[in-house]
């Protein structure tokens, strides 16, 4: 079973003294990997990037899953106060400059942790978009930390079957048509194009920077 290979690798990391964390947005498709980690005796911190713009349902779901799975969740957030995250017209950057908003609230807060941990466990899947399809199971970051993508070869069907097998909860907004759920201002209901098509709708943007800026180029 695929999950057994993940558990074995986590045990090897632990035996080697590696300090590990997993980043999670606590979407429905994030839950299987969190569940697998909860079944081990390995110490893995769970980092939740609290941008301040999440749906309240996401925060409640995070707390529910953390309690049910006995996870050590650490909230991380931007050092830039929200009153300094506005353009000259007074609009938040998620309106006028979403890349800058993502950098301030997601990428920059994560960088400090890449300097103190050895392994960043990440739930990206190759079937989610073209950028992720080009990734490898292990990737370097610009810092000392190594990215580990244990479910890179999982499909949406694999996620569904694992959830069904273990009776795992779904994000409360999923029944309302939200599939890929990020910050509230930048998330719309699902349409038939692809899983992440409702994120940054109408913009030439498919990633927040965590999976582009925080992978070290081999060139």
Number of C-alpha atoms within 10 A of each C-alpha: 5 11 16 10 11 17 18 12 14 24 17 13 16 16 10 9 10 17 17 23 23 20 19 19 22 22 20 21 22 18 24 23 20 21 20 15 22 18 11 13 11 17 17 23 19 22 19 20 20 18 19 13 13 18 16 11 11 20 14 14 20 20 14 13 20 17 12 10 16 12 19 15 20 14 11 16 19 19 10 12 11 13 9 10 16 17 14 7 7 11 12 17 19 19 14 14 13 17 17 16 19 20 17 20 25 21 23 19 19 21 16 11 17 20 13 13 17 19 22 26 23 20 22 22 21 20 16 16 16 10 14 16 14 8 16 15 15 15 17 18 20 14 17 14 21 20 25 22 20 23 21 20 16 15 14 13 9 15 18 14 13 18 18 12 9 10 9 14 14 18 21 14 18 15 9 9 11 19 25 21 25 23 19 14 13 17 20 20 17 19 13 8 8 13 17 22 21 22 24 21 14 8 9 7 13 15 17 20 17 15 16 14 15 19 17 14 11 6 3
